[in-house]
Amino acid sequence: MPEKRKSGPGAEWLHRALPAMAADPTTVPELAGELSRLVGQLIPHDGYMLAGLDPSCFYHRRNGYRPDTSRHLDRSHAIMPTEGTDSEIRIALTLGGVPWGGLTLLRELGNRPFSETDATHAERLADSLAAALKRFVAARPLRPSRHSLPPGLVVIGADDKIQAITPSARAWLGQFMPGALLASDEELIHRLWDITCSARCSNHPVLRCVPTPDGWIAVHAQFLNNNDNNGEGEGEGDPGTERRVVAITFQSAPATLLLSTVSAWYGLTPREQVVVGHLLQGLPIKGIARVLDRSPHTVIEHLRSIYRKTGTAGREELVASLIH
């Protein structure tokens, strides 16, 4: 992008335009490119990296950092000049107190660094960018899963390298990471870095849901062994080092997990989520009405709203989309 800023639309116009355009792109690269084009009219940049949801089910970059560099950015910013990048702005995309992803804007060496004004613009656009990510998913109707793969497994070693990976894991990764079947192990590590770090930092299993064209995937990360060591050792064979070995599994998302995720993405209210939960238990409309102490008419109105938000045709399709 040219360094000299041209006159263009202001932040208020972008606030409206960003969420509105997100229903049109059909792929993450298309979404990322259009977001960059629009944001670039206010904040010119030479490259970008867009990510959303663990483990980066949204991810696309143009002129971004190499996988090994971006994976270590939190440890040191001194490596940035080696990438030909002089300045960056990281935008945390949150909406309603919920994190939806992140957008990093980059400028090359020799160009004017980002200013405080640029940072202020970026901060003001964060909500609209998050709304765009959310709409990108919610614009696609909820449909029954077409996944037929067996569960997959990736083992990430204490040295941050892949120790083992099953063919089915590569196939699962290919559902939300184009080119995964041919990607290098370094690129795969990069794409799984968020959920790996989450498991290590929380010291507890981490579970995420990832949307794909063929249905939602459950990605589960946890330590490979389960001893009582706190992970503070450093020697070879030390239990603390072993604690850093993370196993990541992939499978179709179960309804118990998927319901809360779908409710967040598609904007279901707490009451609508409860209604769906009763549908999954097989309760009829009158039964749901008795449990909720509401009229059947009220339950029917809730269902109409649920079908409209999720793009499903009725009860059977909704339940089939959540139960695999």
Contacts in CASP RR format, 6 or more apart in sequence:
PFRMAT RR
TARGET T0000
AUTHOR 0000-0000-0000
METHOD contacts of the structure
MODEL  1
MPEKRKSGPGAEWLHRALPAMAADPTTVPELAGELSRLVGQLIPHDGYML
AGLDPSCFYHRRNGYRPDTSRHLDRSHAIMPTEGTDSEIRIALTLGGVPW
GGLTLLRELGNRPFSETDATHAERLADSLAAALKRFVAARPLRPSRHSLP
PGLVVIGADDKIQAITPSARAWLGQFMPGALLASDEELIHRLWDITCSAR
CSNHPVLRCVPTPDGWIAVHAQFLNNNDNNGEGEGEGDPGTERRVVAITF
QSAPATLLLSTVSAWYGLTPREQVVVGHLLQGLPIKGIARVLDRSPHTVI
EHLRSIYRKTGTAGREELVASLIH
1 40 0 8 1.000
1 44 0 8 1.000
1 45 0 8 1.000
1 46 0 8 1.000
1 47 0 8 1.000
2 44 0 8 1.000
3 44 0 8 1.000
3 107 0 8 1.000
3 111 0 8 1.000
3 112 0 8 1.000
5 44 0 8 1.000
6 41 0 8 1.000
8 41 0 8 1.000
8 42 0 8 1.000
9 17 0 8 1.000
9 41 0 8 1.000
9 42 0 8 1.000
10 41 0 8 1.000
10 42 0 8 1.000
11 42 0 8 1.000
11 121 0 8 1.000
11 124 0 8 1.000
11 125 0 8 1.000
14 38 0 8 1.000
14 39 0 8 1.000
14 41 0 8 1.000
14 42 0 8 1.000
14 125 0 8 1.000
14 128 0 8 1.000
15 124 0 8 1.000
15 125 0 8 1.000
15 127 0 8 1.000
15 128 0 8 1.000
16 128 0 8 1.000
17 38 0 8 1.000
18 35 0 8 1.000
18 38 0 8 1.000
18 39 0 8 1.000
18 125 0 8 1.000
18 128 0 8 1.000
18 129 0 8 1.000
18 131 0 8 1.000
18 132 0 8 1.000
19 128 0 8 1.000
19 131 0 8 1.000
19 132 0 8 1.000
19 135 0 8 1.000
21 34 0 8 1.000
21 38 0 8 1.000
21 132 0 8 1.000
22 31 0 8 1.000
22 131 0 8 1.000
22 132 0 8 1.000
22 133 0 8 1.000
22 134 0 8 1.000
22 135 0 8 1.000
22 136 0 8 1.000
22 139 0 8 1.000
23 135 0 8 1.000
23 136 0 8 1.000
23 139 0 8 1.000
24 34 0 8 1.000
25 31 0 8 1.000
25 34 0 8 1.000
25 136 0 8 1.000
28 50 0 8 1.000
28 58 0 8 1.000
28 59 0 8 1.000
28 60 0 8 1.000
29 60 0 8 1.000
31 50 0 8 1.000
31 58 0 8 1.000
31 60 0 8 1.000
31 132 0 8 1.000
31 133 0 8 1.000
31 136 0 8 1.000
32 48 0 8 1.000
32 50 0 8 1.000
32 58 0 8 1.000
32 60 0 8 1.000
32 61 0 8 1.000
32 62 0 8 1.000
33 48 0 8 1.000
33 60 0 8 1.000
33 62 0 8 1.000
35 48 0 8 1.000
35 50 0 8 1.000
35 103 0 8 1.000
35 129 0 8 1.000
35 132 0 8 1.000
36 45 0 8 1.000
36 47 0 8 1.000
36 48 0 8 1.000
36 50 0 8 1.000
36 62 0 8 1.000
39 45 0 8 1.000
39 103 0 8 1.000
39 105 0 8 1.000
39 125 0 8 1.000
39 129 0 8 1.000
42 121 0 8 1.000
42 125 0 8 1.000
43 89 0 8 1.000
43 105 0 8 1.000
43 114 0 8 1.000
43 118 0 8 1.000
43 121 0 8 1.000
43 122 0 8 1.000
44 107 0 8 1.000
45 89 0 8 1.000
45 105 0 8 1.000
45 106 0 8 1.000
45 107 0 8 1.000
46 63 0 8 1.000
46 106 0 8 1.000
46 107 0 8 1.000
46 108 0 8 1.000
46 111 0 8 1.000
47 61 0 8 1.000
47 62 0 8 1.000
47 63 0 8 1.000
47 64 0 8 1.000
47 105 0 8 1.000
47 106 0 8 1.000
47 107 0 8 1.000
48 61 0 8 1.000
48 62 0 8 1.000
48 63 0 8 1.000
48 64 0 8 1.000
48 103 0 8 1.000
48 104 0 8 1.000
48 105 0 8 1.000
48 106 0 8 1.000
49 59 0 8 1.000
49 60 0 8 1.000
49 61 0 8 1.000
49 64 0 8 1.000
49 65 0 8 1.000
49 70 0 8 1.000
49 103 0 8 1.000
49 104 0 8 1.000
49 106 0 8 1.000
50 58 0 8 1.000
50 59 0 8 1.000
50 60 0 8 1.000
50 61 0 8 1.000
50 102 0 8 1.000
50 103 0 8 1.000
50 104 0 8 1.000
51 58 0 8 1.000
51 59 0 8 1.000
51 101 0 8 1.000
51 102 0 8 1.000
51 103 0 8 1.000
51 194 0 8 1.000
52 58 0 8 1.000
52 59 0 8 1.000
52 93 0 8 1.000
52 100 0 8 1.000
52 101 0 8 1.000
52 102 0 8 1.000
52 133 0 8 1.000
53 100 0 8 1.000
53 101 0 8 1.000
53 208 0 8 1.000
53 210 0 8 1.000
54 194 0 8 1.000
54 195 0 8 1.000
54 198 0 8 1.000
54 206 0 8 1.000
54 208 0 8 1.000
54 219 0 8 1.000
55 191 0 8 1.000
55 192 0 8 1.000
55 193 0 8 1.000
55 194 0 8 1.000
55 195 0 8 1.000
55 196 0 8 1.000
55 208 0 8 1.000
55 210 0 8 1.000
55 219 0 8 1.000
55 221 0 8 1.000
55 248 0 8 1.000
56 177 0 8 1.000
56 191 0 8 1.000
56 192 0 8 1.000
56 193 0 8 1.000
56 194 0 8 1.000
57 176 0 8 1.000
57 210 0 8 1.000
57 211 0 8 1.000
57 212 0 8 1.000
58 101 0 8 1.000
58 133 0 8 1.000
58 136 0 8 1.000
59 177 0 8 1.000
59 191 0 8 1.000
63 106 0 8 1.000
63 108 0 8 1.000
64 70 0 8 1.000
64 83 0 8 1.000
64 85 0 8 1.000
64 104 0 8 1.000
64 106 0 8 1.000
65 73 0 8 1.000
65 83 0 8 1.000
65 85 0 8 1.000
65 106 0 8 1.000
66 83 0 8 1.000
67 186 0 8 1.000
67 187 0 8 1.000
67 189 0 8 1.000
67 190 0 8 1.000
68 186 0 8 1.000
68 190 0 8 1.000
69 79 0 8 1.000
69 82 0 8 1.000
69 83 0 8 1.000
70 190 0 8 1.000
71 160 0 8 1.000
71 189 0 8 1.000
71 190 0 8 1.000
71 193 0 8 1.000
72 79 0 8 1.000
73 79 0 8 1.000
73 80 0 8 1.000
80 86 0 8 1.000
80 88 0 8 1.000
81 109 0 8 1.000
84 108 0 8 1.000
84 109 0 8 1.000
85 106 0 8 1.000
85 107 0 8 1.000
85 108 0 8 1.000
85 109 0 8 1.000
86 107 0 8 1.000
86 108 0 8 1.000
86 109 0 8 1.000
86 110 0 8 1.000
86 111 0 8 1.000
86 113 0 8 1.000
87 106 0 8 1.000
87 107 0 8 1.000
87 111 0 8 1.000
87 113 0 8 1.000
87 114 0 8 1.000
88 104 0 8 1.000
88 105 0 8 1.000
88 106 0 8 1.000
88 107 0 8 1.000
88 114 0 8 1.000
89 104 0 8 1.000
89 105 0 8 1.000
89 114 0 8 1.000
89 118 0 8 1.000
89 119 0 8 1.000
89 122 0 8 1.000
90 102 0 8 1.000
90 103 0 8 1.000
90 104 0 8 1.000
91 102 0 8 1.000
91 103 0 8 1.000
91 104 0 8 1.000
91 105 0 8 1.000
91 122 0 8 1.000
91 123 0 8 1.000
91 125 0 8 1.000
91 126 0 8 1.000
91 129 0 8 1.000
92 99 0 8 1.000
92 101 0 8 1.000
92 102 0 8 1.000
92 126 0 8 1.000
93 99 0 8 1.000
93 100 0 8 1.000
93 101 0 8 1.000
93 102 0 8 1.000
93 103 0 8 1.000
93 126 0 8 1.000
93 129 0 8 1.000
93 130 0 8 1.000
93 133 0 8 1.000
94 100 0 8 1.000
94 126 0 8 1.000
94 127 0 8 1.000
94 130 0 8 1.000
95 127 0 8 1.000
95 130 0 8 1.000
95 131 0 8 1.000
95 134 0 8 1.000
98 264 0 8 1.000
100 130 0 8 1.000
100 133 0 8 1.000
100 134 0 8 1.000
101 130 0 8 1.000
101 133 0 8 1.000
102 129 0 8 1.000
103 129 0 8 1.000
105 114 0 8 1.000
105 122 0 8 1.000
107 113 0 8 1.000
107 114 0 8 1.000
134 265 0 8 1.000
137 211 0 8 1.000
137 265 0 8 1.000
138 265 0 8 1.000
138 266 0 8 1.000
138 267 0 8 1.000
138 309 0 8 1.000
140 211 0 8 1.000
141 310 0 8 1.000
141 311 0 8 1.000
141 312 0 8 1.000
142 262 0 8 1.000
142 266 0 8 1.000
142 310 0 8 1.000
142 311 0 8 1.000
142 312 0 8 1.000
142 318 0 8 1.000
142 321 0 8 1.000
142 322 0 8 1.000
143 215 0 8 1.000
143 312 0 8 1.000
143 317 0 8 1.000
143 321 0 8 1.000
144 215 0 8 1.000
144 317 0 8 1.000
144 320 0 8 1.000
144 321 0 8 1.000
144 324 0 8 1.000
145 214 0 8 1.000
145 215 0 8 1.000
145 216 0 8 1.000
145 252 0 8 1.000
145 253 0 8 1.000
145 321 0 8 1.000
145 324 0 8 1.000
146 214 0 8 1.000
146 215 0 8 1.000
147 175 0 8 1.000
147 212 0 8 1.000
147 214 0 8 1.000
147 215 0 8 1.000
147 217 0 8 1.000
147 252 0 8 1.000
147 324 0 8 1.000
149 168 0 8 1.000
149 171 0 8 1.000
149 172 0 8 1.000
149 250 0 8 1.000
150 168 0 8 1.000
151 168 0 8 1.000
151 249 0 8 1.000
151 250 0 8 1.000
151 251 0 8 1.000
152 166 0 8 1.000
152 168 0 8 1.000
152 169 0 8 1.000
152 171 0 8 1.000
152 172 0 8 1.000
152 249 0 8 1.000
152 250 0 8 1.000
152 251 0 8 1.000
153 164 0 8 1.000
153 165 0 8 1.000
153 166 0 8 1.000
153 168 0 8 1.000
153 169 0 8 1.000
153 247 0 8 1.000
153 248 0 8 1.000
153 249 0 8 1.000
153 250 0 8 1.000
154 162 0 8 1.000
154 164 0 8 1.000
154 165 0 8 1.000
154 166 0 8 1.000
154 169 0 8 1.000
154 188 0 8 1.000
154 192 0 8 1.000
154 247 0 8 1.000
154 248 0 8 1.000
154 250 0 8 1.000
155 162 0 8 1.000
155 163 0 8 1.000
155 164 0 8 1.000
155 165 0 8 1.000
155 224 0 8 1.000
155 245 0 8 1.000
155 246 0 8 1.000
155 247 0 8 1.000
155 248 0 8 1.000
156 162 0 8 1.000
156 163 0 8 1.000
156 189 0 8 1.000
156 192 0 8 1.000
156 196 0 8 1.000
156 245 0 8 1.000
156 246 0 8 1.000
156 247 0 8 1.000
156 248 0 8 1.000
157 163 0 8 1.000
157 244 0 8 1.000
157 245 0 8 1.000
157 246 0 8 1.000
158 241 0 8 1.000
158 242 0 8 1.000
158 244 0 8 1.000
158 245 0 8 1.000
160 189 0 8 1.000
161 185 0 8 1.000
161 189 0 8 1.000
162 185 0 8 1.000
162 188 0 8 1.000
162 189 0 8 1.000
163 245 0 8 1.000
165 185 0 8 1.000
165 188 0 8 1.000
168 250 0 8 1.000
169 248 0 8 1.000
169 250 0 8 1.000
170 180 0 8 1.000
170 181 0 8 1.000
171 180 0 8 1.000
171 181 0 8 1.000
172 217 0 8 1.000
172 250 0 8 1.000
172 251 0 8 1.000
173 180 0 8 1.000
173 183 0 8 1.000
173 188 0 8 1.000
173 191 0 8 1.000
173 250 0 8 1.000
174 180 0 8 1.000
174 181 0 8 1.000
175 210 0 8 1.000
175 212 0 8 1.000
175 213 0 8 1.000
175 214 0 8 1.000
175 217 0 8 1.000
176 210 0 8 1.000
176 211 0 8 1.000
176 212 0 8 1.000
176 217 0 8 1.000
177 183 0 8 1.000
177 188 0 8 1.000
177 191 0 8 1.000
180 188 0 8 1.000
180 191 0 8 1.000
183 191 0 8 1.000
189 196 0 8 1.000
192 248 0 8 1.000
195 206 0 8 1.000
195 208 0 8 1.000
195 219 0 8 1.000
195 221 0 8 1.000
195 248 0 8 1.000
196 221 0 8 1.000
196 246 0 8 1.000
196 248 0 8 1.000
198 206 0 8 1.000
198 221 0 8 1.000
199 205 0 8 1.000
199 206 0 8 1.000
199 221 0 8 1.000
199 222 0 8 1.000
199 223 0 8 1.000
199 246 0 8 1.000
200 244 0 8 1.000
200 246 0 8 1.000
203 230 0 8 1.000
204 222 0 8 1.000
205 220 0 8 1.000
205 221 0 8 1.000
205 222 0 8 1.000
206 220 0 8 1.000
206 221 0 8 1.000
206 222 0 8 1.000
207 218 0 8 1.000
207 219 0 8 1.000
207 220 0 8 1.000
207 221 0 8 1.000
207 257 0 8 1.000
208 218 0 8 1.000
208 219 0 8 1.000
208 220 0 8 1.000
209 216 0 8 1.000
209 217 0 8 1.000
209 218 0 8 1.000
209 219 0 8 1.000
209 253 0 8 1.000
209 257 0 8 1.000
209 258 0 8 1.000
209 261 0 8 1.000
210 216 0 8 1.000
210 217 0 8 1.000
210 218 0 8 1.000
210 219 0 8 1.000
211 265 0 8 1.000
215 252 0 8 1.000
215 253 0 8 1.000
216 252 0 8 1.000
216 253 0 8 1.000
216 258 0 8 1.000
216 261 0 8 1.000
216 262 0 8 1.000
217 250 0 8 1.000
217 251 0 8 1.000
217 252 0 8 1.000
217 253 0 8 1.000
218 250 0 8 1.000
218 251 0 8 1.000
218 252 0 8 1.000
218 253 0 8 1.000
218 254 0 8 1.000
218 257 0 8 1.000
218 258 0 8 1.000
219 248 0 8 1.000
219 249 0 8 1.000
219 250 0 8 1.000
220 248 0 8 1.000
220 249 0 8 1.000
220 250 0 8 1.000
220 251 0 8 1.000
221 246 0 8 1.000
221 247 0 8 1.000
221 248 0 8 1.000
221 249 0 8 1.000
222 246 0 8 1.000
222 247 0 8 1.000
223 243 0 8 1.000
223 244 0 8 1.000
223 245 0 8 1.000
223 246 0 8 1.000
223 247 0 8 1.000
224 242 0 8 1.000
224 245 0 8 1.000
224 246 0 8 1.000
224 247 0 8 1.000
225 242 0 8 1.000
225 243 0 8 1.000
225 245 0 8 1.000
227 239 0 8 1.000
227 242 0 8 1.000
227 243 0 8 1.000
229 239 0 8 1.000
229 240 0 8 1.000
229 243 0 8 1.000
230 240 0 8 1.000
230 243 0 8 1.000
231 239 0 8 1.000
231 240 0 8 1.000
231 241 0 8 1.000
231 243 0 8 1.000
231 244 0 8 1.000
232 240 0 8 1.000
233 239 0 8 1.000
233 240 0 8 1.000
233 241 0 8 1.000
234 240 0 8 1.000
234 241 0 8 1.000
235 241 0 8 1.000
252 324 0 8 1.000
253 261 0 8 1.000
253 324 0 8 1.000
254 324 0 8 1.000
255 280 0 8 1.000
255 322 0 8 1.000
255 323 0 8 1.000
255 324 0 8 1.000
258 322 0 8 1.000
259 273 0 8 1.000
259 276 0 8 1.000
259 277 0 8 1.000
259 280 0 8 1.000
259 322 0 8 1.000
260 273 0 8 1.000
262 268 0 8 1.000
262 310 0 8 1.000
262 322 0 8 1.000
263 272 0 8 1.000
263 273 0 8 1.000
263 276 0 8 1.000
266 309 0 8 1.000
266 310 0 8 1.000
267 309 0 8 1.000
268 276 0 8 1.000
268 306 0 8 1.000
268 309 0 8 1.000
268 310 0 8 1.000
269 305 0 8 1.000
271 292 0 8 1.000
271 302 0 8 1.000
272 302 0 8 1.000
272 305 0 8 1.000
272 306 0 8 1.000
272 309 0 8 1.000
274 292 0 8 1.000
275 288 0 8 1.000
275 292 0 8 1.000
275 299 0 8 1.000
275 302 0 8 1.000
275 303 0 8 1.000
275 306 0 8 1.000
276 306 0 8 1.000
276 318 0 8 1.000
276 322 0 8 1.000
278 287 0 8 1.000
278 288 0 8 1.000
278 291 0 8 1.000
278 292 0 8 1.000
279 288 0 8 1.000
279 315 0 8 1.000
279 318 0 8 1.000
279 319 0 8 1.000
280 319 0 8 1.000
280 322 0 8 1.000
280 323 0 8 1.000
283 291 0 8 1.000
285 296 0 8 1.000
285 299 0 8 1.000
285 300 0 8 1.000
285 303 0 8 1.000
286 296 0 8 1.000
288 299 0 8 1.000
289 295 0 8 1.000
289 296 0 8 1.000
289 298 0 8 1.000
289 299 0 8 1.000
292 298 0 8 1.000
292 299 0 8 1.000
303 314 0 8 1.000
303 315 0 8 1.000
306 312 0 8 1.000
306 318 0 8 1.000
307 313 0 8 1.000
307 314 0 8 1.000
307 318 0 8 1.000
310 318 0 8 1.000
310 321 0 8 1.000
312 318 0 8 1.000
312 321 0 8 1.000
END
